[in-house]
Amino acid sequence: MKNTRKIRTFATALVFAGLVASVGHAQDAEHGKSVFKACSVCHSTDKTNRVGVGLEGIVGRLAGTSPGFRYSKAMKDAGMI
């Protein structure tokens, strides 16, 4: 029981440290551009579909519903926003 508590505390500390570290980059546009380079291989920032769906208008959209993109059945049925 004591070890479980230590593991939970350690895991919580790791998650918190990760969140704190990411906040430093939250408003760093240049960092965001460099991170997005990996995503842009498959995704565009407009409605153009590539290997992955175009990202324009993705916020608030039901998963698996972008017009003109072939989604898996699992993604169509996910029910996530």
Summary of the structure (lengths in Angstrom):
residues: 81
radius of gyration: 18.1
end to end distance: 37.7
largest distance: 53.4
contacts: 150
relative contact order: 0.08
helix: 46%
strand: 0%
